[in-house]
Amino acid sequence: MKIILLGPPGAGKGTQAQRIASVVDVNKASSGDLFRENITAGSELGILAKSYMDRGVLVPDDVTIKLIMGWIQSPEQASGFVLDGFPRTLNQAESLDRELNRSGSLDRVLYINVNEEELVERLSGRFICANCQSPFHVKYSAPTRNGVCDFCGGSLYQRSDDKPEVVRTRLGVYFEETAPLVEYYRKSNILREINGEGDIEVIGESLLKALS
């Protein structure tokens, strides 16, 4: 199966994408994963992508599509794949469709929908140990002592992009970009929308049912 998993930051895409890939027995990847792999390997596309990233600008869609398609067309993905959080824009979706039509179209697009206030709570409650990088959350996995890592005793800090005001800006950009994308896949009748609030296991089961 060829599957795309969409959802805003904080929706739990990474966790669910891994679970779906394991059940369906295919590999999963995000554009971030592929950028890092290609940069580490020193590939031509990796070097090109890094030249944009080092300047703090977005990697052009055509470069990202080539990188994604290179992964999709490798022998390891012959039985299908799960793409985590890609495409992000309508232009990327249309470009991906044009490329995929040469080797078979998508089977399913799963959209994990979570309301904005829930997402702000999830993202702005995250803290990380400055020493061992262990993650904590004020609501879901709070440290025993406030501001102190349970594992190494290091100080906990909050990433600048996890501060509430920054989180709201990030989410605003995401929803503006993806609203047309969701409608694009809905018109193709391959989109299934899943409620991403509540128990992780229940959400996972709903996603798997939506594949049938």
Contacts in CASP RR format, 6 or more apart in sequence:
PFRMAT RR
TARGET T0000
AUTHOR 0000-0000-0000
METHOD contacts of the structure
MODEL  1
MKIILLGPPGAGKGTQAQRIASVVDVNKASSGDLFRENITAGSELGILAK
SYMDRGVLVPDDVTIKLIMGWIQSPEQASGFVLDGFPRTLNQAESLDREL
NRSGSLDRVLYINVNEEELVERLSGRFICANCQSPFHVKYSAPTRNGVCD
FCGGSLYQRSDDKPEVVRTRLGVYFEETAPLVEYYRKSNILREINGEGDI
EVIGESLLKALS
1 24 0 8 1.000
1 26 0 8 1.000
1 80 0 8 1.000
1 107 0 8 1.000
1 108 0 8 1.000
1 211 0 8 1.000
2 80 0 8 1.000
2 81 0 8 1.000
2 100 0 8 1.000
2 104 0 8 1.000
2 105 0 8 1.000
2 106 0 8 1.000
2 107 0 8 1.000
2 108 0 8 1.000
3 20 0 8 1.000
3 24 0 8 1.000
3 26 0 8 1.000
3 80 0 8 1.000
3 81 0 8 1.000
3 82 0 8 1.000
3 83 0 8 1.000
3 106 0 8 1.000
3 107 0 8 1.000
3 108 0 8 1.000
3 109 0 8 1.000
3 110 0 8 1.000
3 211 0 8 1.000
4 82 0 8 1.000
4 83 0 8 1.000
4 85 0 8 1.000
4 86 0 8 1.000
4 87 0 8 1.000
4 106 0 8 1.000
4 108 0 8 1.000
4 109 0 8 1.000
4 110 0 8 1.000
4 185 0 8 1.000
5 13 0 8 1.000
5 14 0 8 1.000
5 16 0 8 1.000
5 17 0 8 1.000
5 20 0 8 1.000
5 82 0 8 1.000
5 83 0 8 1.000
5 84 0 8 1.000
5 85 0 8 1.000
5 109 0 8 1.000
5 110 0 8 1.000
5 112 0 8 1.000
5 207 0 8 1.000
6 13 0 8 1.000
6 85 0 8 1.000
6 109 0 8 1.000
6 110 0 8 1.000
6 111 0 8 1.000
6 112 0 8 1.000
6 178 0 8 1.000
6 181 0 8 1.000
6 182 0 8 1.000
6 185 0 8 1.000
7 13 0 8 1.000
7 85 0 8 1.000
7 111 0 8 1.000
7 112 0 8 1.000
7 113 0 8 1.000
7 114 0 8 1.000
7 178 0 8 1.000
8 114 0 8 1.000
8 119 0 8 1.000
8 171 0 8 1.000
8 174 0 8 1.000
8 175 0 8 1.000
8 178 0 8 1.000
9 119 0 8 1.000
9 123 0 8 1.000
9 167 0 8 1.000
9 170 0 8 1.000
9 171 0 8 1.000
9 174 0 8 1.000
10 114 0 8 1.000
10 119 0 8 1.000
10 122 0 8 1.000
10 123 0 8 1.000
11 112 0 8 1.000
11 113 0 8 1.000
11 114 0 8 1.000
11 119 0 8 1.000
11 196 0 8 1.000
12 112 0 8 1.000
12 196 0 8 1.000
13 84 0 8 1.000
13 85 0 8 1.000
13 112 0 8 1.000
14 30 0 8 1.000
14 84 0 8 1.000
15 200 0 8 1.000
16 112 0 8 1.000
16 203 0 8 1.000
16 204 0 8 1.000
16 207 0 8 1.000
17 28 0 8 1.000
17 30 0 8 1.000
17 82 0 8 1.000
17 84 0 8 1.000
17 85 0 8 1.000
18 28 0 8 1.000
19 204 0 8 1.000
19 207 0 8 1.000
20 28 0 8 1.000
20 82 0 8 1.000
20 110 0 8 1.000
20 204 0 8 1.000
20 207 0 8 1.000
20 208 0 8 1.000
20 211 0 8 1.000
21 27 0 8 1.000
21 28 0 8 1.000
21 81 0 8 1.000
21 82 0 8 1.000
23 208 0 8 1.000
24 80 0 8 1.000
24 82 0 8 1.000
24 211 0 8 1.000
25 79 0 8 1.000
26 77 0 8 1.000
26 79 0 8 1.000
26 80 0 8 1.000
26 81 0 8 1.000
26 82 0 8 1.000
27 76 0 8 1.000
27 77 0 8 1.000
27 80 0 8 1.000
27 81 0 8 1.000
27 82 0 8 1.000
28 81 0 8 1.000
28 82 0 8 1.000
28 83 0 8 1.000
28 84 0 8 1.000
29 71 0 8 1.000
29 81 0 8 1.000
29 82 0 8 1.000
29 83 0 8 1.000
29 84 0 8 1.000
30 83 0 8 1.000
30 84 0 8 1.000
30 85 0 8 1.000
30 86 0 8 1.000
31 64 0 8 1.000
31 67 0 8 1.000
31 68 0 8 1.000
31 85 0 8 1.000
31 86 0 8 1.000
31 88 0 8 1.000
33 84 0 8 1.000
34 67 0 8 1.000
34 68 0 8 1.000
34 71 0 8 1.000
35 46 0 8 1.000
35 49 0 8 1.000
35 53 0 8 1.000
35 59 0 8 1.000
35 67 0 8 1.000
38 45 0 8 1.000
38 46 0 8 1.000
38 49 0 8 1.000
38 67 0 8 1.000
39 46 0 8 1.000
39 47 0 8 1.000
39 49 0 8 1.000
39 50 0 8 1.000
45 63 0 8 1.000
45 66 0 8 1.000
45 67 0 8 1.000
46 67 0 8 1.000
48 63 0 8 1.000
49 59 0 8 1.000
49 63 0 8 1.000
49 64 0 8 1.000
49 67 0 8 1.000
52 58 0 8 1.000
52 59 0 8 1.000
52 60 0 8 1.000
52 63 0 8 1.000
53 59 0 8 1.000
61 89 0 8 1.000
61 91 0 8 1.000
61 92 0 8 1.000
61 95 0 8 1.000
62 95 0 8 1.000
64 86 0 8 1.000
64 92 0 8 1.000
65 92 0 8 1.000
65 95 0 8 1.000
65 96 0 8 1.000
65 99 0 8 1.000
68 83 0 8 1.000
68 86 0 8 1.000
68 96 0 8 1.000
69 96 0 8 1.000
69 99 0 8 1.000
71 77 0 8 1.000
71 81 0 8 1.000
72 81 0 8 1.000
72 100 0 8 1.000
72 103 0 8 1.000
73 103 0 8 1.000
86 92 0 8 1.000
86 96 0 8 1.000
87 93 0 8 1.000
87 95 0 8 1.000
87 96 0 8 1.000
87 181 0 8 1.000
88 177 0 8 1.000
88 178 0 8 1.000
88 181 0 8 1.000
89 177 0 8 1.000
89 178 0 8 1.000
89 181 0 8 1.000
90 180 0 8 1.000
90 181 0 8 1.000
90 184 0 8 1.000
93 181 0 8 1.000
93 184 0 8 1.000
93 185 0 8 1.000
94 184 0 8 1.000
97 105 0 8 1.000
97 106 0 8 1.000
100 106 0 8 1.000
106 190 0 8 1.000
107 190 0 8 1.000
107 211 0 8 1.000
108 190 0 8 1.000
108 192 0 8 1.000
108 210 0 8 1.000
108 211 0 8 1.000
109 185 0 8 1.000
109 190 0 8 1.000
109 191 0 8 1.000
109 192 0 8 1.000
110 191 0 8 1.000
110 192 0 8 1.000
110 194 0 8 1.000
110 207 0 8 1.000
110 210 0 8 1.000
110 211 0 8 1.000
111 182 0 8 1.000
111 185 0 8 1.000
111 191 0 8 1.000
111 192 0 8 1.000
111 193 0 8 1.000
111 194 0 8 1.000
112 194 0 8 1.000
112 196 0 8 1.000
112 203 0 8 1.000
112 207 0 8 1.000
113 193 0 8 1.000
113 194 0 8 1.000
113 195 0 8 1.000
113 196 0 8 1.000
114 122 0 8 1.000
114 196 0 8 1.000
114 197 0 8 1.000
115 197 0 8 1.000
116 168 0 8 1.000
116 171 0 8 1.000
116 175 0 8 1.000
118 197 0 8 1.000
119 167 0 8 1.000
119 171 0 8 1.000
120 164 0 8 1.000
120 167 0 8 1.000
120 168 0 8 1.000
120 171 0 8 1.000
121 139 0 8 1.000
122 137 0 8 1.000
122 140 0 8 1.000
123 162 0 8 1.000
123 167 0 8 1.000
123 170 0 8 1.000
124 158 0 8 1.000
124 162 0 8 1.000
124 163 0 8 1.000
124 164 0 8 1.000
124 167 0 8 1.000
125 137 0 8 1.000
125 138 0 8 1.000
125 139 0 8 1.000
125 158 0 8 1.000
125 162 0 8 1.000
126 135 0 8 1.000
126 136 0 8 1.000
126 137 0 8 1.000
126 158 0 8 1.000
126 159 0 8 1.000
126 162 0 8 1.000
127 135 0 8 1.000
127 136 0 8 1.000
127 137 0 8 1.000
127 138 0 8 1.000
127 143 0 8 1.000
127 147 0 8 1.000
127 156 0 8 1.000
127 157 0 8 1.000
127 158 0 8 1.000
128 134 0 8 1.000
128 135 0 8 1.000
128 136 0 8 1.000
128 156 0 8 1.000
128 157 0 8 1.000
128 158 0 8 1.000
128 159 0 8 1.000
129 135 0 8 1.000
129 136 0 8 1.000
129 149 0 8 1.000
129 151 0 8 1.000
129 152 0 8 1.000
129 153 0 8 1.000
129 154 0 8 1.000
129 155 0 8 1.000
129 156 0 8 1.000
130 154 0 8 1.000
130 155 0 8 1.000
130 156 0 8 1.000
130 157 0 8 1.000
131 149 0 8 1.000
131 152 0 8 1.000
131 153 0 8 1.000
131 154 0 8 1.000
131 155 0 8 1.000
132 149 0 8 1.000
132 151 0 8 1.000
132 152 0 8 1.000
132 154 0 8 1.000
134 149 0 8 1.000
134 150 0 8 1.000
134 151 0 8 1.000
134 152 0 8 1.000
135 141 0 8 1.000
136 142 0 8 1.000
136 143 0 8 1.000
136 149 0 8 1.000
136 150 0 8 1.000
136 156 0 8 1.000
143 149 0 8 1.000
143 150 0 8 1.000
143 156 0 8 1.000
144 150 0 8 1.000
147 155 0 8 1.000
147 156 0 8 1.000
148 154 0 8 1.000
148 155 0 8 1.000
148 156 0 8 1.000
149 155 0 8 1.000
149 156 0 8 1.000
160 166 0 8 1.000
161 167 0 8 1.000
161 170 0 8 1.000
182 191 0 8 1.000
182 193 0 8 1.000
185 191 0 8 1.000
192 210 0 8 1.000
194 203 0 8 1.000
194 206 0 8 1.000
194 207 0 8 1.000
194 210 0 8 1.000
195 203 0 8 1.000
195 206 0 8 1.000
196 203 0 8 1.000
END
